[in-house]
Amino acid sequence: MSLNTPQQIAALAVEAGAKKAHLPATTVMVLGFLAGAFIALGFLLDIHVSTMIPAPWASFGNLLGAAVFPLGLILVILAGGELLTGNMMTLPMALFSGRIGVTALLRNWVLVTLANLLGALFIAYAFGHVIGLTEGPYLAKTLAIANAKAAATFEQAFISGIGCNWLVCLAVWLAFASRDVAGKVLAIWFPVMAFVAIGFQHVVANMFILPAAIFAGAMEWSAFFANMVPVWLGNAVGGAVFVGLAYSVSYSGRASQPLAQPDPTTSEA
């Protein structure tokens, strides 16, 4: 079969989390930088596509932008990367199964948070500010998105973060389901498009869009940090509880042992 069952996906996710927890710090930082940059590139594409649509069709432009945003997670899954939001599901599943400890989980999350931030900041500054791809004719769209995210209260940003990573981790979960490239791309596409179209908050995406507004001189760093905390926490709950814990409880008997032949993509996301 070209499809893994939910029980098999749970085992693959546990195996992926266990492997990620023991990656060397240098590997985590390089792959984390790439993942942050990939998500930022997907967001940059979203801004450019949606800006090209005439104002009377703005809602359609937002939908088209959401439809191209999944490029970021597709690159993370297929090309390789360490993405915080995906790791907020796989490492907790490895923890719940007894394969890793809390210290290993926190080490990975801290390193990946820093690496994702560096990758997103690079795209925001080099491509967004220096080249001007989030400024000039694209500045209005950049600021509209950034201001909407920064304006959320702590509670709103936290709950929005839960919704976001529930969908993102389901995208990663469904990518484990498929054993071919086309299936993985389709599996990733729709949940990610959904979270973007709905407007949920993704901590790594925000690491790009808020600094892009800051580099344009339209926002302060205080707004960035005020947004990061609730969205990070919400993403952690969405991934670790609503996907990781839910499926660990449901398939704990099948996911607790390592696979003899793990899916070759389990080192990604």
Disulfide bonds with the S-S distance in Angstrom:
none
